[in-house]
Amino acid sequence: MEIETSKIFLENIPNQLKSESFMLWRYEERDGRKTKPPLNPHTGVRGDVTDPIQWTDYETALSAHQSDRYRSNGISVVVHPDSELVGLDLDHCIVDGKFSEDAQEILDGVCSYSEISPSGEGIRIFLYGKLPEKGRRRGNFECYDKGRHLTVTGNHIPGTPDKINNNQETLDWFHREFIAGGVISAKTEIHELP
């Protein structure tokens, strides 16, 4: 399920997300794999997500992307300490248009605005809360609340909320089960996309 990298489904992006800080991103090849480094939306050069001077609002980032003056592939939201926005990044969990069992469990358990990543193979979930001090990645699952930018596609996953929820208990569950202490699952059963 590949999506066009320059296509952003604007109508699906929650207003809560639009109120955050934004940058641009562009695909780059590094060590034989595609990466998505941030671009400064004011200059088009490679950006630094920890420098607030390089952030902008949603409308400005979108305008810079749509103008194609910086040859960006999309927009990205910045997670930083002054915001309670948390991004969950589930990589390589969609195969042949179907969710892995773990991905489906996470979507059902977290219950917040979720979208398909630019590759069409991953899921991004946004929610409000606070992550523990340690533990940001395990296997193909990551979670961030500062020092990162997360691509935004608006490719909303049907059946998930259309708004960003604030649920610390759910965030704690995700972190405990899939990042900190959980067992990396070998679950290969897949579920049809709704």
Secondary structure, DSSP 8 states (H G I E B T S, - for coil): ----TT---GGGS-HHHHTS-EEEE--EEETTEEE--EE-TTT-SB--TT-GGG-B-HHHHHHHHHHTTT--SEEEEEE-TTS-EEEEEETT-EETTEEEHHHHHHHHHH-S-EEE-TTSS-EEEEEE----SS--EETTEEEESSSEEEEE---B-TTS-SS--B-HHHHHHHIIIIIISS-------EEE--
